[in-house]
Amino acid sequence: MAFGTDRQMFDVDLACAKCGTHISQLPFQPSGDRPVYCNECNRAFRATRGDDRGASRGGARGGFSSGPRQMFSVNLTCASCGGAITQLPFQPSGDKPVYCRDCMQARRNG
């Protein structure tokens, strides 16, 4: 399905949550748990986000926004070599194995 040509539209009878403009069709079926906005309000919102949109979602080169990385203090052992792990750049959930820096690098390089 190409954008703008074969996109299914849903008939609705709603008002824009920001400006009150009547909305009669949407490219999605609203669930009712989120506000719905007209095309003009959506465009205005997207324009205010500017170019920093990608960086805030990991779009900057390297996958991380600028600034110091938060580190979590842990007391774990590497699932591969059994070495001690005292800090991680994420909070482990306990349902996946955790690897030390060297073992993780080796796994990435195949």
Contact map, one row per residue, 1 for C-alpha under 8 A:
11101110000000000000000000000000000000000000000000000000000000000000000000000000000000000000000000000000000000
11111110000000000000000000000000000000000000000000000000000000000000000000000000000000000000000000000000000000
11111110000000000000000000000000000000000000000000000000000000000000000000000000000000000000000000000000000000
01111110000000000000000000000000000000000000000000000000000000000000000000000000000000000000000000000000000000
11111110000000000000000000000000000000000000000000000000000000000000000000000000000000000000000000000000000000
11111111000000000000000000000000000000000000000000000000000000000000000000000000000000000000000000000000000000
11111111100000000000000000100000000000000000000000000000000000000000000000000000000000000000000000000000000000
00000111110000000000000000110000000000000000000000000000000000000000000000000000000000000000000000000000000000
00000011111000000000000011110000000000000000000000000000000000000000000000000000000000000000000000000000000000
00000001111100000000000011111000000000000000000000000000000000000000000000000000000000000000000000000000000000
00000000111110000000000111000000000000000000000000000000000000000000000000000000000000000000000000000000000000
00000000011111000000001111000000000000000000000000000000000000000000000000000000000000000000000000000000000000
00000000001111100000011110000000000000000000000000000000000000000000000000000000000000000000000000000000000000
00000000000111110000011100000000000100000000000000000000000000000000000000000000000000000000000000000000000000
00000000000011111001111000000000000110000000000000000000000000000000000000000000000000000000000000000000000000
00000000000001111111111000000000001111000000000000000000000000000000000000000000000000000000000000000000000000
00000000000000111111000000000000001110000000000000000000000000000000000000000000000000000000000000000000000000
00000000000000011111000000000000000010001000000000000000000000000000000000000000000000000000000000000000000000
00000000000000011111100000000000000000001000000000000000000000000000000000000000000000000000000000000000000000
00000000000000111111110000000000000000000000000000000000000000000000000000000000000000000000000000000000000000
00000000000000110011111000000000000001000000000000000000000000000000000000000000000000000000000000000000000000
00000000000011110001111100000000000001000000000000000000000000000000000000000000000000000000000000000000000000
00000000000111110000111111000000000001000000000000000000000000000000000000000000000000000000000000000000000000
00000000001111000000011111000000000000000000000000000000000000000000000000000000000000000000000000000000000000
00000000111110000000001111100000000000000000000000000000000000000000000000000000000000000000000000000000000000
00000000111100000000001111111000000000000000000000000000000000000000000000000000000000000000000000000000000000
00000011110000000000000011111000000000000000000000000000000000000000000000000000000000000000000000000000000000
00000001110000000000000001111100000000000000000000000000000000000000000000000000000000000000000000000000000000
00000000010000000000000001111110000000000000000000000000000000000000000000000000000000000000000000000000000000
00000000000000000000000000011111010100000000000000000000000000000000000000000000000000000000000000000000000000
00000000000000000000000000001111110000000000000000000000000000000000000000000000000000000000000000000000000000
00000000000000000000000000000111111000000000000000000000000000000000000000000000000000000000000000000000000000
00000000000000000000000000000011111000000000000000000000000000000000000000000000000000000000000000000000000000
00000000000000000000000000000111111100000000000000000000000000000000000000000000000000000000000000000000000000
00000000000000011000000000000001111110000000000000000000000000000000000000000000000000000000000000000000000000
00000000000001111000000000000100011111000000000000000000000000000000000000000000000000000000000000000000000000
00000000000000111100000000000000001111101100000000000000000000000000000000000000000000000000000000000000000000
00000000000000010000111000000000000111111100000000000000000000000000000000000000000000000000000000000000000000
00000000000000000000000000000000000011111110000000000000000000000000000000000000000000000000000000000000000000
00000000000000000000000000000000000001111111000000000000000000000000000000000000000000000000000000000000000000
00000000000000000110000000000000000011111111100000000000000000000000000000000000000000000000000000000000000000
00000000000000000000000000000000000011111111110000000000000000000000000000000000000000000000000000000000000000
00000000000000000000000000000000000000111111111000000000000000000000000000000000000000000000000000000000000000
00000000000000000000000000000000000000011111111100000000000000000000000000000000000000000000000000000000000000
00000000000000000000000000000000000000001111111110000000000000000000000000000000000000000000000000000000000000
00000000000000000000000000000000000000000111111111000000000000000000000000000000000000000000000000000000000000
00000000000000000000000000000000000000000011111111000000000000000000000000000000000000000000000000000000000000
00000000000000000000000000000000000000000001111111000000000000000000000000000000000000000000000000000000000000
00000000000000000000000000000000000000000000111111111000000000000000000000000000000000000000000000000000000000
00000000000000000000000000000000000000000000011111111000000000000000000000000000000000000000000000000000000000
00000000000000000000000000000000000000000000000011111100000000000000000000000000000000000000000000000000000000
00000000000000000000000000000000000000000000000011111111000000000000000000000000000000000000000000000000000000
00000000000000000000000000000000000000000000000011111111101000000000000000000000000000000000000000000000000000
00000000000000000000000000000000000000000000000000111111111100000000000000000000000000000000000000000000000000
00000000000000000000000000000000000000000000000000011111111100011000000000000000000000000000000000000000000000
00000000000000000000000000000000000000000000000000011111111100001000000000000000000000000000000000000000000000
00000000000000000000000000000000000000000000000000001111111000011000000000000000000000000000000000000000000000
00000000000000000000000000000000000000000000000000000111111101111000000000000000000000000000000000000000000000
00000000000000000000000000000000000000000000000000001111111111111000000000000000000000000000000000000000000000
00000000000000000000000000000000000000000000000000000111011111111000000000000000000000000000000000000000000000
00000000000000000000000000000000000000000000000000000000001111110000000000000000000000000000000000000000000000
00000000000000000000000000000000000000000000000000000000011111110000000000000000000000000000000000000000000000
00000000000000000000000000000000000000000000000000000000011111111000000000000000000000000000000000000000000000
00000000000000000000000000000000000000000000000000000010111111111100000000000000000000000000000000000000000000
00000000000000000000000000000000000000000000000000000011111100111110000000000000000000000000000000000000000000
00000000000000000000000000000000000000000000000000000000000000011111000000000000000000000000000000000000000000
00000000000000000000000000000000000000000000000000000000000000001111100000000000000000000000000000000000000000
00000000000000000000000000000000000000000000000000000000000000000111110000000000000000000000000000000000000000
00000000000000000000000000000000000000000000000000000000000000000011111000000000000000001000000000000000000000
00000000000000000000000000000000000000000000000000000000000000000001111100000000000000001100000000000000000000
00000000000000000000000000000000000000000000000000000000000000000000111110000000000000111100000000000000000000
00000000000000000000000000000000000000000000000000000000000000000000011111000000000000111110000000000000000000
00000000000000000000000000000000000000000000000000000000000000000000001111100000000001110000000000000000000000
00000000000000000000000000000000000000000000000000000000000000000000000111110000000011110000000000000000000000
00000000000000000000000000000000000000000000000000000000000000000000000011111000000111100000000000000000000000
00000000000000000000000000000000000000000000000000000000000000000000000001111100000111000000000001000000000000
00000000000000000000000000000000000000000000000000000000000000000000000000111110011110000000000001110000000000
00000000000000000000000000000000000000000000000000000000000000000000000000011111111110000000000011110010000000
00000000000000000000000000000000000000000000000000000000000000000000000000001111110000000000000011100000000000
00000000000000000000000000000000000000000000000000000000000000000000000000000111110000000000000000100010000000
00000000000000000000000000000000000000000000000000000000000000000000000000000111111000000000000000000010000000
00000000000000000000000000000000000000000000000000000000000000000000000000001111111100000000000000000000000000
00000000000000000000000000000000000000000000000000000000000000000000000000001100111110000000000000010000000000
00000000000000000000000000000000000000000000000000000000000000000000000000111100011111000000000000010000000000
00000000000000000000000000000000000000000000000000000000000000000000000001111100001111110000000000110000000000
00000000000000000000000000000000000000000000000000000000000000000000000011110000000111110000000000000000000000
00000000000000000000000000000000000000000000000000000000000000000000001111100000000011111000000000000000000000
00000000000000000000000000000000000000000000000000000000000000000000001111000000000011111110000000000000000000
00000000000000000000000000000000000000000000000000000000000000000000111100000000000000111110000000000000000000
00000000000000000000000000000000000000000000000000000000000000000000011100000000000000011111000000000000000000
00000000000000000000000000000000000000000000000000000000000000000000000100000000000000011111100000000000000000
00000000000000000000000000000000000000000000000000000000000000000000000000000000000000000111110101000000000000
00000000000000000000000000000000000000000000000000000000000000000000000000000000000000000011111100000000000000
00000000000000000000000000000000000000000000000000000000000000000000000000000000000000000001111110000000000000
00000000000000000000000000000000000000000000000000000000000000000000000000000000000000000000111110000000000000
00000000000000000000000000000000000000000000000000000000000000000000000000000000000000000001111111000000000000
00000000000000000000000000000000000000000000000000000000000000000000000000000110000000000000011111100000000000
00000000000000000000000000000000000000000000000000000000000000000000000000011110000000000001000111110000000000
00000000000000000000000000000000000000000000000000000000000000000000000000001111000010000000000011111111000000
00000000000000000000000000000000000000000000000000000000000000000000000000001100001110000000000001111111000000
00000000000000000000000000000000000000000000000000000000000000000000000000000000000000000000000000111111100000
00000000000000000000000000000000000000000000000000000000000000000000000000000000000000000000000000111111110000
00000000000000000000000000000000000000000000000000000000000000000000000000000101100000000000000000111111111000
00000000000000000000000000000000000000000000000000000000000000000000000000000000000000000000000000111111111100
00000000000000000000000000000000000000000000000000000000000000000000000000000000000000000000000000001111111110
00000000000000000000000000000000000000000000000000000000000000000000000000000000000000000000000000000111111111
00000000000000000000000000000000000000000000000000000000000000000000000000000000000000000000000000000011111111
00000000000000000000000000000000000000000000000000000000000000000000000000000000000000000000000000000001111111
00000000000000000000000000000000000000000000000000000000000000000000000000000000000000000000000000000000111111
00000000000000000000000000000000000000000000000000000000000000000000000000000000000000000000000000000000011111
